[in-house]
Amino acid sequence: MPLPTTDVDYIRWFAELGLDDIPLVGGKNASLGEMYRALSATGVHVPPGFAITGDAYRVFLYEARLDQKIQAILKDLNPHDIANLRQRGRQVRQAMMAAPLPAGLEAAIVEAYDCLSAESHEPAVDIAVRSSATAEDLPDASFAGQQETYLNVQGHAALLEACKRCFASLFTDRAISYRTDKGFEHCAIALSIGVQRMVRADLAASGVMFSIDTETGFRDAVLINAAYGLGENVVQGTVNPDEYYVFKPTLHQGFRPILQKRLGTKEYKLVYDVGGGKMTRNVPVPPAERARYALADDDILTLARWACLIEDHYSAKRGCPTPMDYGMGQRRPDGRAVHCAGPTGDRAGPQSPGCPGALSPAATRLRAGTRAERWGENQPWSGAPDQGCAPPAGLPRGRGAGDG
């Protein structure tokens, strides 16, 4: 595998990224950067963070000679032979986990993490580590949701371990089979990683929101699903969340148009596993909390306004109506900090028929049911939205020639 260049950027801060950077950092990270850079000034709170580039992944494969090993292991694979697929997939993942990260890449990741921690006034800030494949959500294939996310990651060793696990998750059995069936070269797709400070939504609520009614396609409503704790339970359908509808036209006019509130059962919440052996764990929600709505009306309306701002921005950027789905989180117990983690997929949700990459209503419902991503899981930070760890003067992004 040839290197992308002889001078590779390992790290890009969200403040440097936009939608044009999808080939470098994947759609997920590019969208986070687009929102952080373009929408923070409008009052939309987007948590700070940085992306480990797809080029960094390519250097990792090159220096460890993993590209050659992967091609040899997967040669002549029949993805419909499940036992053989599992055996070969396991071999690839084990090889990737056993290989050391390039020293320059490790140093760049650690330095960027320390900067994020310093900006947060913490010795080792808790973060979400999220995969962002550079081939997610293409017009003729959808790779989103096939790679891993790790929550409540703290410290250098845990971050580096999570990064390697994200890289290896590009070769889950499901991902290998899908790429083979779609005719994609396994080493042609790179994986970027998003590192983002978490909001303690495990102390409050999180969920997903859509700037369209995902069941009917009605464009004048914002739909919000919320439950207690981190957002994975909402994403996976583990709990029955609260549901809120807000009417966009009269929201723009300054009214408080919450059309409907449906109380979910919210049986469990995902919280930090403080003092335990795992990063997170599920705990039962007391009956009194289950009988209350997870979000206050003011928070519902704030989120709905942000949904409209984000939708308007992406629609203007793409030149056509672009309904979106997003993650959100809230930090309490003291209060009112609400955050938007960014578009949940790597391409916008249902679009106008004439807009490239339009999704059908059926695909929209599938998105809502299976791909609505994390609010509270990636929620950093309750500071002003225009603060955070922008690329500081004099801080190297981390570069490597990768000459093995």
N, C-alpha and C positions, 0 to 999 in steps of 0.2 A: 504493500500500500504506500503510494507516494505521499509525502507530507503536503498539506495545503499550501504552505509557504515556508520559507526558511526563518521567518520571524513571526511567531504565533502569539496572539493575545489569548491568554488563559482566562482572564476575568473581564467582564463588562458590568458596570453598575447600572441599575435600573434607570438612573438619571441620564444615561448615555444611549438608551435603547429606544427603538420605535418599531413600527410594523415592517419597515424595510429590512429589519435585521432577522427576519424569520430564518433565512438560510444559515445564519451564524448561531442563533440561540433557540431556535424552535418557536412555534407560534405562541406557546404559553408564556415564555419569558419575554418575547417581543411585545405581547399585549400588556403584560405587567409594566414593562418599561414605557410603553405608549401612554398608559393611564397615569403612571407616576409622573412622567415628564409633562404631559399635556393637560392633565385634569386636576392636579394638586392645587393649582391656583384658583380653581372654581370651588374649592371646599370639599372635594371628594378625598377622603382619607385613604391613601394607598400605602401599605406598609413598605418600608425601605428594604433593600436587599441588593443582591448581585447575582449575575449568571456566570456559571462556568461554561465556556463556549464549546460548541461542537468540535472546533479545531483542537481543543484540549483533549477531548475524547479520542480524536484521530491520532494525536501524538502518543497517548497512552497505548493504543493498539500497536502503533508502529514500533515504539521503543521496546515493548514487551514481546514483539513478534506475534501478537495475538491474532492479527489478521490472517496470517498463514495458518495458525492452528485452527481458527474458526472455519476457514475454507476447507481444510482437510477433514475436520470432524463432521461437517455438514454436507460433504460431497455425496451426491446421489441419494440424498435424503428423500424418503417417501413419507410425507407428513401424515398420511392416513394410517400408517403403521404406528399406533399409539405407543406401544412399548418401546420401539426403536426411537421414536421422537423424544420420549421422556429420557431415554438413556443418553442420547446425543445432546439434548438440551442441558442436562445435568453436567455433562463433560465440559461444555462451553462455559457455563456459569462457574464451575469449579476452577477452570483455568483462569478466568478473569479475576476471581477473588484471590487466587494465589499469586497473581502477578503484582509487583510493586508499582505504585504510581510514580511517574517521573519526579525526581527530586525538585525540579523547578516548579512543577504543577503543585506539589504538596506545599511548597513554600508560599506560592501565590494564594492558595486557598486559605491557609492559616493566616496570612497577613490581612486578607480581606475580611475574614471572620473577626480578627482582633479589632479591626477598624469599626465593624458593625457593633461589636461589644462596647467599645469605647464611646461611640455615639449614644449607646443605650445606657451608659453609666453603670454597666455591669461587668464583672470580670469574665464571665462566660455566658453570653446571652442565649436564651433558648430559641431555637429556629425550626422552621420547616424546611426540609430538603426534598425538592420536587423535580421529577423527571420532565424534560421537555424535548421530545424527539423532533428532529428537523423535518421529518416527513409526516407529522401528525396532520390529519384532516386535509388531505389533498382532494381535489374534485372527484377522483375515481377510487379513492380508498380512504378509510378512516383508521388511523393508528392510535388515536387518543384512548386513554384509559388502560393501555396495555403495560405501561411501566409504573414504577413504584413511587410512593411518597412516604417520607418518614417524618414523624412529628416529635416535638419536644426533644430535639437533638441538642446536646450541650457539650462543649469542649472540643479540642482539636482532634483527639483520637476518635471520638464518636462521629464527628463530622466527616472525617476522611473515610471511615468505615461505611457511613451512609452513602457517600459519593460512589464508592466502589460497588455497593449494592444497587444503586441506581443504574450505573453503567451495565452491570450484569443483567439487570431486569430487561434490557433490550433483547435478551435472549431467553425469555420465558418460553415455555412450550407453545403457548398461545401465539406469541409474537412471531416465533420461528415459522409456525404453520401458516399464519396469515400472510407473511411476506412471501413464502414459497408459493402459496396458491395465487398470489397477486403478481408474481413474477418479479419481485424486487430482489436485487442483490443484497445479501445480508450486511456486507461491509460498506455498502454505498450510503446507508442511513447512519447519521451520527446522533449522539445523545448529548444535549445540553442539560445542565442542572441549575435550578433556581434555588438560591439560599435566601430565606426571608424570615425576618424576626416575627415570632408568633405573638398574637394577642392572647391573653389568658381568657379565651372564650369558654374554657372549662369552668370558669367561675361565673359564667353568665349564659349567653346563648350564641348560636351560630346557625348557618343554613345556606340556602341558595335563593336567588331571586332572578326573575325573568322580566324583560320589558315587553312581554306579550303573554297572552293566555295560551299556555302550551297545549291545552286540550282543544280549544276552538279556533285558535289563530286570531282571536280578537286583539287588535293592535292598540286599543285605547286603555288597556289595563296593565298594571304592574302586578305580578304574582310573586309573593314572598312565602317561602316555607321556612319555618324556624323551630328549633328544639333546643333543649339545654345541653351545654357541653360543647365539645369540639364537633366539627361538621361531618365527620366520617359516618356517623349513624344515619344522618339524613341522606348522604350520598348513596350509601349501600341499602337504604330502605330498611334498616334495622329497627327504626322507630317510626311511629305515625306522628309527623310534625304538625304544629299549628299551620294554618293557611290564611293568608291575608291578601285581599284584592284592593288596589287603589286605582281610581279613575283618573287617567292622565290629563284630559282636557281641563277639568276644573281644578286639578292640582296646579296647573300652570297659572290659573287665575287667582291663586292664593287661598283657595279653600282647603278643607281637611277631608277629602272625599274617600274615606275608607268604605268601600262598598260592602265588604263582607269580611267577617272573622270567623274561622272555624277552629275550634279547640281540638288539638290532637292529644293522643294518649301519652306520648313522651315517656315511655316506661323506663328508659335507661338514659344515662348521659356518659359521654366519653370524657375522662379527666386525665390529668397527669398522674402517672404512677409514682408518686413521691415516695422514695425509700424502697421501692419495689424493684423487681428484676426486669420490668418492661418499661417502655417509654410512656404508654397510655394504658388505661383499663376502663372497662364499663362498670358503672355502679347504678343501683336502683335510684329512681327519683322518688322522693317522698310524695305521698298522695296529695298533700296540700299544694305542692308545687305543680304537680300534674294538672290540678284543677285550675291553674292560673295560666294566662297567656305568657309566652316566653318573651315577647316584645311589648313595650309600651307604645301607645299611639304615636307619640312624638318620634320614637325611633323608626316606626313603620313609615311615617311620612318622610323622614330624612332619607331613608334608604330608597324610597320611591322617587324622590327628587334626584338622587344620585343616578338611579337607573335611567331616568330621562336625560340627564346630562351626558351620561356615557353613550347612550343610544344615539343622541344627536351628534356627538363627536364622531363616532364610527360611521354614521350615515353620511356625514359631510366628507369624511375621509375617503369613503368608497364611492360616493356619488350615487347612492341608492339607499332606500330604507334598509336598515340593518338592525333588527331586533337582536338583543343580546341576552346571554345568561352570565351570572356573576356569583362569586362567593362573598359572604359577609360574616362579620363577627362582632361581638360586643364584649367589652371588658368591664366587669363590675368586681367587687360589690360597691365601690364608691360611686359607680355611676354611669355616666352618659357617653363613654367613649365607644363610638361605633366605627367600624372600618370596612372597606370594600377591598377584597383581595384581588379582584380583577376578573376579566372574562374567564369562564370556567373551561372553555375549550380553546382550541387554537384557531378556530375560524368562527365568525359570528354565527348566531343561530338563524332562524328562518328568514330568508331574504326574499325580495321581490322576484318574480319569475324571470325578469330580464336582467337580473344582477348575477354576475358570475358566481358560481358555487352555491346557487340557491338550494335550500333544503325543502323537501316536501313536508306537508303537515305530519305525515307518519314518522318521518325522520325527526321532526321536532318533538313529537311525543316520546320517541326513543331517547333523544337527548335528555329530556326532562327526567325520564325514569332511570337512566343508567349513567349519564355522564355529567350530571350537575355536580360540580366539584366543590371544593372546600371553601367555606367562609372562615370559620373560626380556626381552621387548622393552620392557616398561613397568616394569621392576623398578627401583625406586628403593631405594637406601638400606639401610644395614645398622645403623642406629641403633635405639634402643628404639622400639617401634611407637607409643607415645603421644607421641613427639616429632614434629618436622616443622613445617611452616609453616601453623599454624592462622591464622585471620584476626587479625593483630596489632592491638593497640589503636592507634587513630589512623590505620591504613592504609585509605585509601578503596578501595572496591571498583571505583571507576570508574563514573561515571554520565554520562549524556548525554541531552539533550532531543532531539537528532537533528532539528533543525528545518531541516536542509539548507542 
